[in-house]
């Protein structure tokens, strides 16, 4: 009995068994013959000139094979790490793009900036030798906050980047927005900080590099979300290794969340050094090392204003953001606070005029790049906090002010004033469903019950839309992308009818091995257990852009769907020959090729066998074999959306926030596997809750030292501070993707911070509080409550 | 130093440096890479194993400390063909995504199940505060542990 488990089914995951039994194959688990160990020497200073590096003592240590510095790389003609996305300022000039050397030379620009790489026979020897690398630093004044960094007298990270300003970017119609504010009956205002986060996938980054001098072949195993892109960026732009001589393997990867979608310095350094020493080298990042070398997320300072008429209708939105991109430009750094932020500021509302300016600024901190949501949670946070403030100012119910301004379902496709055109959605449907599921109407009773226990209760609402399914290459190219953003898939049908899919996305927790198999199952009728998904190896998979931006199912799944359609097309031709009829008479259904209107048929396996054993085969018109490849480039972004409701209880004595209820209603389009989608939502929502209540990446203003550099200091969400989360779907199929899918990886992280923050503010609204920055820690709430004007007046 | 202990039911005898951590012995010398290392401050719990049936963070224990004892790692819990009831519960309830925290979660959960025949959701959440997961938001992990605990007791494997 074959098991056809198609779209909408909830099969358990194919990938589980190896992880459950300790047989996962993560980079740190891999051993190569004759392998040695590498350790990076990193800057202890946030900003310093390197006067000299003395490696003699390190070289003399037991077991040491080599010590590499930035000067060595420079002497070998190795330049900087490339940026994959260049943006253009409002003055029409390209962003400032100073070199990002793989190992610092001349200067270090953040704590953790790598300055040398030590390779020894054992890890202990490499660590001991790394201690002996003497770097003579001349410490310079550091700047870590964006407001300070753009001041005229601020220390400069790069001599030729005045005011540390990478780019002064804008989107929208300034004049139309000014006009909207002129006629406004009311203007709601907010100043906020979007706190910096550390992505912290549970598996730290790691890499192994190997060089075969007999073949000239390099192999890099890396904890990467996009091995083909690493091959392209590192091979073509950093090390000058021809693509056919460089294999990049990303095996099992323990979570990514964006952190692993960049080409990192360590990858280039270890690959170059492996050839130099002629031995495979392994480097495994320690967690505290990851805190100062994994690209970080968010970090905005924003002022925003919303113009409204007397009925609470939004007339215009003005946003001014200063975004921190850290000490260097990371792979996609400049794109995140600009193209992935400004175009989302319309949210699900009909605001006719929007203008947003973003200053992208260098500071002496770890580079900032995409972290789950990437720009879109920041946009949602600005908008949804501002809408709550407007509702409070005007005395309009928070749900009602949103209803009055929402894009009606029938208005889709909807062109926003900030470039993007939403293809589909039903914001009001999501909102009403979320209000009902969360018992928004019954909140008063719960608040009263909390009050009887001397607790403050608050409820918060957030709606959102995101742009994902990255990305239509033509649009991305116009916005500065330096590569394409299509995806590729190969469907390889074996002579016995089983199927191997080779796909360019990367599975690091998202359940692709299961979801993609369901697509093949649905399309080809091949039993679920007879389908395997191969990814993460540039020598196996033709090409691919990897996994990020909620793109795998949307773009990769579409490529797979297209390739499967080609299999059916070829299969029909083969079947027509075998059944001695015309191709137009063949129908493919339930895994069988049938002659329409008859009981004559060939199974999928019959056709596969004929393709590989072409004794009776139309060789004159068809090649043998049954393997098809497709590339898919999306026509638009996809726009998942939804409404989230959070409910908190605050103990006014301790100021501890307890998140008591969380309800999410999301529109992710067609759902292939509801179990996996729910899991993605859970994880995303909790990362957003982490930002709202716990997580904060803090640098010391004076020294630039990272103060939250371990799990002791950086508060990750734990099982005991997260409530049960209710998720539900309200799907409208995407109008332009082959299966109607929209992507679900990031939605949770986008909707949740604002919902939680709005709930916290609601709980304190009787004190005159109208904003609390994230994370809403006990210490911060205590300060907010203490300084509340109403409380002071009462006292 | 030479130490001897029972590892996943089989006796082993191995030379270790006095400063070697149990997690490094397991991963580097004994090639049991199911035990993961996710931090350097004993916070994340990816390295949890059982020593004499109690869950411990193997990054916090010197290898010499298990001399004469019994160590069980995730590889000793069940096999791909015959999963342990807790492994099966994680599979059936989508209690894992990237799989990196999973070995530690499983080992903590099995110890939890033995100590809590009738646990509440709160009991599970409190017990797991020493195991970090970044993928699942803990929702399906908590569900898995409750189901797995019930199964272990029902099957007499607690």
Interface residues (C-beta under 8 A of the other chain):
Chain A: X12 X13 X15 X16 X17 X18 X19 X20 X21 X22 X23 X24 X26 X28 X29 X31 X200 X201 X202 X203 X204 X252 X253 X254 X255 X256 X257 X284 X286 X287 X288 X508 X509 X510 X511 X675 X676 X678 X679 X682 X683 X684 X685 X686 X687 X710 X711 X712 X716 X717 X718 X719 X720 X722 X724 X725 X748
Chain B: X27 X31 X32 X33 X34 X35 X36 X37 X38 X39 X40 X41 X43 X44 X46 X73 X74 X75 X77 X78 X79 X80 X83 X87 X90 X91 X92 X94 X96 X97 X98 X99 X100 X101 X102 X103 X106 X121 X124 X125 X126 X128 X129 X131 X132 X133 X134 X135 X136 X137 X138 X139 X140 X141 X142
